[in-house]
Amino acid sequence: MADSGSTARPSHDARVTAASFRRMKTRGERITMLTAYDYRSALLFDAAGVDGLLVGDSLGMVMHGHETTVPVTLDDVIHHTRPVVRATQRALVVADLPFMSYTTSREQAMTNAARLVQEGGAQAVKLEGGRAVAGTIDALVTAGVPVMGHIGLTPQAILRFGGYRIQGRDKVAAQMLLDDARALEDAGAFGVVLELVAAPLAGRISEVLKIPTIGIGAGEACDGQIQVMHDILGYDLPGSFVPRHAKQFANVGDTILSAVKAYVAGVRAGTFPTNAQSVMMDESVVKALGDPG
Ligand code: KIV
């Protein structure tokens, strides 16, 4: 059929799915992911062409001001997933199962993943852990929920790790991570986040797996990369800590500070608002109201 001004979206704009992640690995296309927690940011990231948006439980730190991801609840993740889903036309939206929301029992994991998908609108879920969660991943995938794994430094276990350190540096730890990665693939995960994994090991895991690895602080050999949006945008107070694995591609914190300082100064000085931001009317109407007293 001839297309005269059709609004059909070109095929490169079709929704990215869990299955597309695997195809992208096969084709050698690097996968881009970023966290997102609100409508406007997700709108921009989707327009910029990011392949996947993660409503990560990092929201506890960057959106709610907690020190770790541990206090984040399932309701928090659902609350932030809805606007991200509403904003996206192309990116795959993955939502995190938070701390202790999938480890108590298989039923708990199924019920909570179903809430992320049904109430939040997530198109996939992510959970942390290796062989210990493989059975849960298998059950979720069998039930029709695409699952992304997450190994290496798993922030929900920060109380056990005691700090954010590179993982898998000695032979035993490296073998364990490789075995965990294989177990996630065998369980049906469509991808696996490698967080703070030494680059050569992340490279080996990426070679061995058929599903894509998505690195954060895991070097360039991963099949894709993910970052926390605030880290790459410099969305923080100037001089704040920047993780070594992040690069600031912008300085949104500086931009916001100077814009808001200019707004405050404008209001205080009476230079904002002006007639340009105000609505006029026939002043005789006001005069006809009589004296203010
Ligand atoms: O919660 C999160 O943002 C994450 C990424 C760091 C991968 O899990």
Boltz pocket constraint, residues with backbone or C-beta under 6 A from the ligand:
constraints:
  - pocket:
      binder: B
      contacts: [[A, 35], [A, 54], [A, 55], [A, 56], [A, 57], [A, 58], [A, 59], [A, 96], [A, 150], [A, 193], [A, 195], [A, 216], [A, 226], [A, 227], [A, 228]]
      max_distance: 6.0
